Amino acid sequence: MHIDALDLNLLRLFDAVYRARSVSRAAEALGLTQPAASHGLGRLRLLLKDALFTRTPGGVAPTPRAERLATAVQSALGQLEEALSEPDRFEPSDSRKTFRIHMSDIGEGRFLPMLMARLGELAPGVRLETLPLSPDEIVPALDSGRVDFAFGFLPKVRDTQRLQLLKDRYIVLLRKGHPFTRARRSGQALLASLQRLEYVAVRTHAETLRILQLLNLEDRVRLTTEHFMVLPAIVRATDLAVVMPRNIARGFAEEGGYTIVEPAFPLRDFAVALHWSKRFEADPANRWLRGVILDLFAEK
């Protein structure tokens, strides 16, 4: 069935019957007569070639096709209602909007605690969802509204609106008391000595893998994981080293049990930015959350 053949009112009727489990109660909720509701339901059955609901004592029960359809219909109607009722201004203290953000697991650890604390003060009803995407998915997702923002070091993401939040660099994190730290080295001597270490690599963070490749350290990788946040426990319990952002490593080091080494390896300097779509540049909610994020994280 093509969507052009579908009347939006039929979806509202379907949703009402699904929720009420009764054609008569659905008709009453929508301000329709029961014959009109039955006629509309009959039209939808013909279009979808499915009974949708079967009679039961005291009402109706959805068919398997109706059960599958209900989730999509409720989501679509909810989004449409939200869009139509959206005011020209965004009132954070009253809003129950959900913002969706592309963010890696390491970004979640770095940014979400402070951001959620601030939202609790300013907009207690606002919700966040993180949605990690591959680099080639980010721009289409921003432009379509599938996600509202993308956080991170995203060198392959172009054609977005963006603001730099902070500068960072990649370092090597080791456990405290690691034998490697007993000798003082710098410059080329420190770079060369990295060949003595064994590493844990993170599959989803391409830049750290690239650094290991440029230093010919791929053969020294003993463990490959999917996420960064498992690394502190691994590093503390072993002699493995990890290449990771200094800002994150400092947080681990402050807790004790870790040592940071800063070789001058290639590609070590990078910038974390906030990305969004030009389509939503003037959107009140988008503009408001941008301001909150910049206030929290942009380097002064």
C-alpha positions in Angstrom: 0.0 0.0 0.0 1.3 3.5 -0.9 1.2 6.1 1.8 -0.7 8.5 -0.6 -3.7 6.3 -0.2 -3.8 6.7 3.5 -6.0 9.3 5.5 -4.3 10.5 8.7 -7.7 10.3 10.4 -7.7 6.5 9.8 -4.4 6.3 11.8 -5.9 8.3 14.6 -8.9 6.0 14.6 -6.6 2.9 14.6 -4.7 4.3 17.5 -7.8 5.0 19.5 -9.2 1.5 18.9 -5.9 -0.1 19.8 -5.7 1.9 23.1 -9.4 1.5 24.1 -9.8 -2.1 22.8 -13.2 -1.1 21.8 -14.7 0.6 18.6 -17.5 2.3 20.5 -15.2 3.7 23.2 -12.7 4.9 20.5 -15.6 6.6 18.6 -16.6 8.4 21.8 -13.1 9.5 22.4 -12.8 10.9 18.9 -16.3 12.5 18.8 -17.5 10.1 16.1 -20.6 8.0 15.8 -20.0 4.3 16.1 -21.1 3.7 12.4 -18.6 6.3 11.3 -15.8 4.6 13.3 -16.8 1.2 12.0 -16.8 2.5 8.4 -13.4 4.1 8.9 -12.0 0.9 10.4 -13.4 -1.0 7.4 -11.6 1.3 5.0 -8.3 0.8 6.8 -8.8 -3.0 6.8 -9.2 -2.9 3.1 -6.2 -0.7 2.5 -3.9 -2.9 4.7 -5.5 -6.2 3.8 -5.8 -7.3 7.4 -8.6 -7.6 9.9 -6.5 -5.5 12.4 -9.0 -6.3 15.3 -11.1 -9.3 16.1 -14.1 -9.4 18.4 -13.6 -10.5 22.0 -16.0 -10.4 25.0 -16.4 -6.8 25.9 -14.4 -5.4 22.9 -11.8 -6.2 20.3 -8.2 -7.6 20.3 -5.4 -6.5 17.9 -4.1 -8.9 15.3 -0.4 -9.6 15.0 -0.2 -7.1 12.1 -2.0 -4.4 14.3 0.5 -5.1 17.2 3.4 -4.4 14.9 1.7 -1.3 13.4 0.7 0.2 16.7 4.2 1.2 17.8 5.0 3.0 14.6 1.6 4.7 14.5 1.9 5.9 18.1 5.4 7.2 17.5 4.4 9.0 14.3 1.3 10.6 15.8 3.3 11.7 18.9 6.0 13.3 16.8 3.4 15.1 14.6 1.5 16.4 17.7 4.7 17.6 19.2 5.8 19.4 16.0 2.4 21.0 15.5 2.1 22.2 19.1 5.7 23.4 19.4 5.8 27.1 20.3 8.0 29.8 18.8 9.9 30.0 22.0 11.4 27.2 24.0 10.6 27.1 27.7 13.2 24.8 29.3 11.6 24.7 32.7 8.3 23.4 31.3 9.7 21.3 28.4 9.6 17.5 28.2 11.5 17.4 24.9 14.0 14.6 24.2 17.3 15.6 22.6 19.3 13.0 20.8 23.1 13.3 20.6 25.8 11.4 18.8 28.6 10.8 21.4 31.1 8.0 21.9 31.4 6.2 25.2 34.4 8.2 26.2 32.4 11.4 25.4 29.6 10.2 27.6 32.0 9.8 30.5 33.5 13.3 29.9 30.4 15.4 29.1 27.2 13.8 30.4 27.7 14.1 34.2 28.1 17.9 34.1 25.4 18.3 31.3 22.8 16.2 33.2 23.5 18.1 36.4 22.9 21.4 34.6 19.8 20.2 32.9 18.5 19.0 36.3 18.7 22.7 37.4 17.4 24.4 34.3 15.1 21.9 32.6 14.1 18.9 34.9 11.7 17.5 32.3 14.1 17.5 29.4 15.5 14.1 28.4 18.7 13.1 26.6 19.4 10.0 24.5 22.9 9.2 23.1 23.0 7.5 19.8 26.5 6.5 18.6 26.8 6.6 14.8 29.4 5.8 12.2 31.1 8.9 10.7 29.2 8.7 7.4 25.9 8.6 9.2 26.3 11.7 11.3 25.6 14.5 8.7 22.5 12.8 7.3 21.2 12.1 10.8 21.8 15.8 11.8 20.0 17.1 8.7 17.1 14.7 9.1 16.6 15.5 12.8 17.4 11.9 13.8 20.0 13.4 16.1 20.2 17.0 17.3 23.9 17.3 18.0 27.2 15.5 17.5 29.9 15.8 20.1 33.6 14.9 19.6 36.7 14.9 17.5 35.1 14.2 14.1 37.6 15.0 11.4 35.5 13.2 8.7 32.4 15.1 9.5 32.0 18.2 7.2 29.1 20.4 6.0 27.8 21.0 9.5 27.5 24.0 11.7 30.2 23.6 14.4 31.8 25.3 17.3 35.1 24.2 19.0 34.6 23.3 22.6 38.2 22.4 23.7 41.6 21.4 22.6 43.1 18.1 23.7 45.9 15.7 22.8 46.5 11.9 22.9 48.7 10.5 25.5 49.7 7.1 26.8 48.1 5.9 30.1 49.9 3.3 32.2 49.3 1.9 35.7 51.1 3.6 38.6 54.5 1.9 39.2 54.7 0.5 35.7 58.4 -0.5 34.9 58.3 1.7 31.8 58.2 4.8 34.1 61.4 4.1 36.0 63.6 5.5 33.2 63.4 9.2 32.3 63.1 9.7 28.5 62.1 12.5 26.2 61.9 13.3 22.5 62.9 10.6 20.0 64.2 8.4 22.8 60.7 8.3 24.4 59.0 7.6 21.0 61.5 4.8 20.3 60.9 3.2 23.7 57.2 2.9 23.1 58.1 -0.3 21.2 58.8 -1.9 24.5 55.1 -1.6 25.6 52.2 -3.8 24.8 48.8 -2.1 24.1 45.1 -2.3 24.4 43.4 -0.7 21.4 39.8 0.6 21.0 38.2 -0.5 17.7 35.7 2.4 17.6 38.2 5.2 17.9 39.9 5.4 14.6 42.4 8.1 15.5 44.1 6.1 18.2 44.4 3.1 15.9 45.9 5.4 13.3 48.5 6.6 15.8 49.5 3.0 16.6 49.8 2.3 12.9 52.0 5.4 12.2 54.3 4.3 15.1 54.4 0.7 13.8 52.9 -0.5 17.0 50.2 -2.7 15.6 52.1 -5.9 16.4 52.3 -4.7 20.0 48.5 -4.7 20.5 47.5 -7.5 22.9 43.8 -6.6 23.3 41.3 -4.9 21.2 38.0 -3.7 22.8 34.9 -1.9 21.5 34.8 0.9 24.2 37.1 3.2 26.1 35.4 3.1 29.5 36.6 -0.5 30.2 40.2 0.6 29.9 41.0 2.0 33.4 40.3 -1.4 35.0 42.4 -3.1 32.4 45.3 -0.7 32.6 45.4 -0.8 36.4 45.4 -4.6 36.5 48.0 -5.2 33.8 51.2 -3.8 32.2 49.2 -2.8 29.0 49.3 0.7 27.8 46.5 2.7 26.0 46.6 5.7 23.8 43.7 8.0 24.8 42.8 11.7 25.3 44.6 13.6 28.0 41.5 15.2 29.4 39.9 11.8 30.1 43.2 10.3 31.4 43.6 13.1 33.9 40.3 12.2 35.4 41.5 8.6 35.9 44.9 9.8 37.3 43.2 12.0 39.9 41.6 8.9 41.3 45.1 7.4 41.8 46.7 4.3 40.4 47.7 5.7 36.9 50.6 7.5 35.2 50.4 9.7 32.1 53.2 9.7 29.5 53.2 12.4 26.8 55.2 11.3 23.8 55.4 13.7 20.8 53.8 11.2 18.5 52.0 12.2 15.2 48.4 13.4 15.2 48.5 13.8 19.0 46.7 17.3 19.0 43.1 17.5 18.2 39.9 19.6 19.0 36.6 18.5 20.4 33.7 20.3 18.7 29.9 20.5 18.8 28.2 19.9 15.5 24.6 20.6 14.4 22.7 21.0 11.1 22.1 24.4 9.5 18.4 23.3 9.1 18.0 23.7 12.9 20.2 26.8 13.4 17.2 28.9 14.4 15.2 26.2 16.2 14.5 27.6 19.7 15.2 24.3 21.5 18.4 23.6 19.5 19.6 27.1 20.1 18.9 26.8 23.9 20.8 23.5 24.4 23.7 24.8 22.3 24.0 27.7 24.7 24.0 25.4 27.7 26.7 23.1 26.2 28.9 26.0 25.2 28.6 27.6 28.6 29.6 24.4 30.3 32.4 23.1 28.0 33.8 25.8 25.7 37.3 26.9 26.7 37.3 30.5 27.8 
